[in-house]
Amino acid sequence: MGVLVQQLDYPAWLRVEHWLNVLFLTLLIRSGIEIIATHPKLYWRNDSRPGTEWARFTRKTMPKDRLYDTLDEEESYSSLVSLPGHKKLGMGRHWHFISVIGWILTGAVYYVLLFATGQWRRYIPQDWSLFSTAWDDLLTYLGFNLPPLLPGQPLDALQKLSYAAVIFLLAPFQILTGAAQSPAIEARFPWFVRLFGGRQAARSLHFLGLAAFLLFIPVHLLMIGVWGWPELNALMIFGDVRDLNWAIAASLLILAGIVAVHAAATVVSLKRPRSVQRALGAVITPVRRTVLRPLKSTQAYPRREVSVEHRVNGKPPCSLEYKTLAVHGFADWRLEVGGLVEEPRVFSLADLRALARPQTQRVLHNCVQGWSSIAEWGGVPLQTVLDLVRPLPGARYLCFLTLQDNGRDEPSAEGAGQFYEVVDLSLAKHPQCILAYDMNGEPLPIKHGAPLRLRLETQVGFKMAKWIDRIEVVSDYSGIGAGMGGWREDNVFYDKDVEV
């Protein structure tokens, strides 16, 4: 062990980065588990067709004799494993995104310093013979012996290759497969997502990357124990081995601090979700607006890839008013467009069809829960409607009001009442932003939002309001609902910028 200690040199920046990585990686893992709980099934094909999943983390069986939506498939995982737990997808996504930002920034600094200080030589193979040596090291470990260290190196060949794989392959792989699940990136760069085999394949690969991290962590800890935990721990705390007891105390204190962060994040997220949402959103929103908001959809999937069965999210309105409209083919339905506009207008379904030749687009629908489906949507560009009503200079947002009552199972819950969504007025200029009245060449089905729904392809599905009957142009949405810009069908509020 003395030779190993002499060869090790952990500079202060590396030691700080190590513990920051532990914090962000554990936050990513727990919040990622929360996200997968909302659709605990994994697929390889974009259509996410029921029954084609290759992995499932639920015992639920969906009924075959009645309509169910994907909200019925959600699981409620314990807060001991997920952040914050108990079907809080909005909070889970917020914590995941803030952790992604922290992890990427930490990693970027790590890479720069790694190459600037020459520490990269510790991990990157410089001789092909290292691979055969690593195989010999594996056999030595399996024989319950310690292999020799590489000449002038603090690691054996197997450890060196393992760390190199995690640092330079697994970590970037997770970032890339995570980016491939962003609706904005998928919509603007479909070719990038196809590199991974599609959106669902990217999600599955991302999960396998998570599993690889979960496997690496205990093996990494085992290796530390085998090679001498007290000394290696002291090196990672103080950079030397003179104060082993103090190092143990310091490491336990750091770990206790990380656990405290997790506990606080969980408790506060469950008790004060709006406060946590606003605090995390203050960091997340500017990043999204800068990196993702300028992206515009360029999707054009071939007809052969249209999903045979498009999943359903959100149950149709059950009011007598809606049922009466549906029975009469929505002949009496009207879309009101008003608010901060020069000329408020009222449109029938026939009026919308007559405004312009239908714009059709075959695109990938990205649900916030994780599933996806491909369909062809036809309708009128939202910009065409706005050109007719002419928004006033102070107009900034569009509020989509619908015929759906969001009481669901808890009428007293936050979010109960008329379903609505808010989007930026600037998004209406996106080329594939349409008010859809057709789906796959037929009138829009009731379960998918008839008579009219929004299609905004750079966003996740819950932002694309269904069963629309009014569009209000406003300057501010703080007085609408709870001032959060809408909610998902399960009464979970989201900030208007959580979508990308």
Residue, then its C-alpha position, 0 to 999 in steps of 0.5 A: m500500500g505504501v507504493l500505491v500511496q506514493q504514486l497517487d496524487y489527488p490535487a485539490w480540484l480533483r478531490v472537490e470534483h469527486w464529491l460534487n460528482v457523487l452529489f449530482l450523480t445520486l440526484l440524477i439517479r433518484s430523480g431519474i427513477e421518479i421519471i421512469a415511474t410515470h411510465p415504467k416500461l421500456y421499448w425499442r420502437n417509437d410507437s410504444r405499442p402496448g405489449t411490445e415493451w422489453a422491460r417493465f417495472t410495474r405489476k399493473t395490467m391494463p383493461k382491454d374492455r374500456l378506454y384507459d390512458t397512460l396516466d392509469e399506468e403510472e406507479s407511485y415509488s417510495s421517496l426512499v428510492s425516487l426524488p421526490g417520490h409518490k407520482k410527482l413527475g413535475m418535481g422529478r423532472h425539475w430535479h433531474f434537469i437541475s442535476v443535469i446542469g450541475w453534472i455537465l458543468t462539473g464534468a466540463v471543468y473536470y475535463v479541462l483540468l484533467f488535460a490541462t494538468g496531465q492527469w488524463r494519463r492516469y486513465i487514457p490507454q497509451d498502449w494496446s497491450l493494456f487490454s491483454t494485461a487487463w484480462d490478466d488482471l481480471l483473472t487475478y481478481l477472480g482468483f482473490n489476489l491483487p494484480p500488479l500496478l502499472p509501472g509509474q501508475p496508481l492503477d492496475a490495467l483493469q481499473k485504468l480501462s474501467y475508469a476510462a470507460v466511465i469518464f470518456l464513454l459512459a458519461p458522454f453516452q448518458i448525456l447524448t442519449g438524454a439529449a435525444q429524448s428532448p422533444a425540441i432536439e428530436a424535432r429539430f434534429p431527427w437524424f440525431v435521434r435515429l443514430f440511437g435507433g429512435r426516441q424509445a431506443a434512446r430512452s432504453l439505452h439511457f436506462l441501461g447507462l443508468a444500470a451501468f452506473l449502478l453497477f460501477i458504484p459498488v464495484h468502485l467501492l469494493m476496489i477502494g476497500v480491497w486496495g486500502w480504504p483508510e489510506l485512499n479515503a484520506l488521499m481523497i479528503f486531504g491529499d495525504v495519509r497523515d490524518l487517517n482518523w480525521a479523514i474518516a470523520a471528514s468523509l462521513l461528514i461529507l456523506a452525511g451532508i449529501v444525504a441531508v441534501h437528498a432528504a431536504a430536497t425530498v421533504v421540501s418538494l413534497k411539502r412546498p412544491r410551488s416554492v421548489q419549482r420556482a427556485l429550480g425554474a429560476v436556473i432551468t428556464p434561462v438555460r432552456r430558453t437559450v439552448l432549446r427555445p430557438l429550435k424549430s421542428t423539421q420532422a417529416y417521418p415516412r408514412r410507413e412509420v405511422s403508429v398503428e395504435h397511438r397511445v391516449n393520454g387524458k380522458p375525454p370530457c364527460s360533460l353533457e355539453y361536450k357529449t351533445l357537441a360530439v353527437h352532432g359531429f361538432a357542427d355547433w362547436r365554436l372556437e373563440v379567439g379573443g383577449l389582447v387582439e384587435e379583432p376577436r373572432v369566432f370560428s366554426l370547424a368549417d371556418l377553420r378548414a376553409l382558412a387555408r389548405p390543411q397543413t399536414q405533418r408526420v411527427l413524433h409525439n413525445c409524452v412527458q411520461g416517456w412514451s412516444s407515437i408517430a401520427e400524421w396531423g392536419g390542420v391550420p397553422l396557428q399563425t394564420v389564425l393569429d394574423l386574422v385577430r392581430p394580437l396587440p403590442g402587449a400580447r405575450y402569451l396564448c392561453f388555451l382553454t378546453l372543454q375538459d374538466n380537470g377534476r379527475d379523482e380529486p375535485s378539491a386538488e390543486g388544478a381542478g377545474q377547466f383544463y388550460e395551457v399557456v405557451d409563448l406567443s413566439l412559439a406560434k411562429h414555429p413552422q409545425c405549430i398547428l391547430a389540428y382537426d385531422m389525424n391520419g387523414e381522418p377527422l380528429p378522434i374524440k380520444h385524441g382531442a376532437p374537434l380541435r387540439l394544438r400541435l406544437e412539435t418542440q414540446v412534450g405532449f401535455k402542452m398540446a391542449k386537446w378539446i380546445d374551445r377558446i384561445e385567450v391572448v394575454s400579457d400575463y398569466s399570473g392571475i390564471g389558475a394558480g399562475m403556473g401556466g397550466w397543468r397536466e391531466d393528473n392535476v400536477f402543475y407545471d411551469k410553462d417552460v418545463e416542456v422542452 
